[in-house]
Amino acid sequence: MAGVAFLLGWGVTLLLRDRTWVGTQWGTLAVDIAFLLVVGWIALQSRFYWPIWATGFQLLGVVTHVARMLDRTVGAWAYVTAGIIWTQLVLIALGVGVFNRWRERRQPAASGAPAPAPGATRL
């Protein structure tokens, strides 16, 4: 679900992007907030840690937009670079989740114990 939401957000961002980079990217901000809500919901429902990391990095991306709105001296280069870094870190977290899911499916369950409930912490 997170991967599909990311790809949809990427496509919509390409359509709504202001190519002058003069001010805040309002369309991108809206997409980023929507994606933040999606990965935040996934993090609250999941028993894994990668959605928490993805949510944190996405939150930093949204905060970058807010910083640009509040401080007009933030240059376009810093604004774009920060957005790229947070997006790459979200993708890394998503990649960790995909890899762990792939590895989990390849290994048969070591014991017959049921998996913990969503939101439960592991030791």
C-alpha positions in Angstrom: 0.0 0.0 0.0 2.8 2.4 0.8 4.5 1.7 -2.5 1.4 2.4 -4.5 0.7 5.6 -2.5 4.3 6.7 -3.2 4.0 6.1 -6.9 0.7 7.9 -7.1 2.1 10.8 -5.2 5.2 10.9 -7.4 3.0 11.1 -10.5 0.7 13.8 -9.1 3.7 15.8 -7.9 5.1 15.8 -11.5 1.8 17.2 -12.7 1.4 19.9 -10.0 5.1 21.0 -9.7 5.9 24.7 -10.1 8.9 24.6 -12.4 10.1 28.1 -11.5 11.0 27.0 -7.9 10.4 30.6 -6.8 8.2 29.8 -3.7 6.7 26.9 -1.8 5.7 24.0 -3.9 2.0 23.9 -2.9 1.0 20.9 -4.9 3.9 18.9 -3.7 3.1 20.0 -0.1 -0.5 18.7 -0.5 0.8 15.4 -1.9 3.4 15.1 0.9 0.8 15.6 3.6 -1.5 13.0 2.0 1.4 10.5 1.8 2.4 11.4 5.4 -1.2 10.4 6.5 -1.0 7.1 4.6 2.4 6.0 6.0 1.4 7.3 9.5 -1.7 5.1 9.3 0.4 2.2 8.2 2.8 2.8 11.0 0.0 2.7 13.6 -1.3 -0.6 12.2 1.9 -2.4 11.5 4.0 -4.7 13.7 7.1 -3.6 11.8 9.5 -0.7 12.3 10.1 0.4 8.8 6.8 2.4 8.6 7.8 4.4 11.6 11.1 5.4 9.9 9.2 6.2 6.6 6.7 8.3 8.6 9.5 10.2 10.3 11.3 11.0 7.1 8.1 12.0 5.4 7.3 14.3 8.3 10.8 15.9 7.8 9.8 16.5 4.2 6.6 18.3 5.2 8.6 20.3 7.8 10.9 21.4 5.0 8.0 22.8 3.1 6.9 24.6 6.3 10.4 26.0 6.7 10.3 27.4 3.2 7.0 29.1 3.9 8.2 30.6 7.1 11.6 31.7 6.0 11.9 33.1 2.5 15.7 33.2 2.7 15.8 29.4 2.3 17.1 29.1 -1.2 15.7 26.9 -3.9 18.8 24.7 -3.9 18.5 23.9 -0.2 14.7 23.4 -0.5 15.0 21.0 -3.4 18.0 19.2 -1.9 16.3 18.6 1.4 13.2 17.3 -0.4 15.3 14.8 -2.4 17.2 13.6 0.7 14.0 12.9 2.7 12.4 11.2 -0.3 15.4 8.9 -0.8 15.3 8.0 2.9 11.6 7.2 2.7 12.4 4.9 -0.3 15.2 3.2 1.7 12.7 2.6 4.6 10.2 1.2 2.1 13.0 -0.9 0.5 13.8 -2.4 3.9 10.2 -3.3 4.4 10.0 -5.0 1.0 13.2 -6.9 1.6 12.2 -8.0 5.0 8.8 -9.2 3.7 10.5 -11.1 0.9 12.9 -12.7 3.4 10.0 -13.6 5.7 8.1 -15.3 2.9 11.2 -17.3 1.9 11.7 -18.7 5.4 9.1 -21.0 6.8 7.9 -20.2 10.3 10.4 -21.4 12.8 7.7 -22.1 15.3 4.0 -22.5 15.3 3.6 -19.4 17.6 1.2 -16.8 16.2 2.6 -13.4 15.1 2.1 -10.5 17.6 -0.8 -8.2 17.1 -0.3 -5.0 15.1 1.2 -2.3 17.2 2.9 -4.7 19.6 6.5 -4.1 20.3 9.1 -6.8 19.7 12.0 -7.6 22.0 
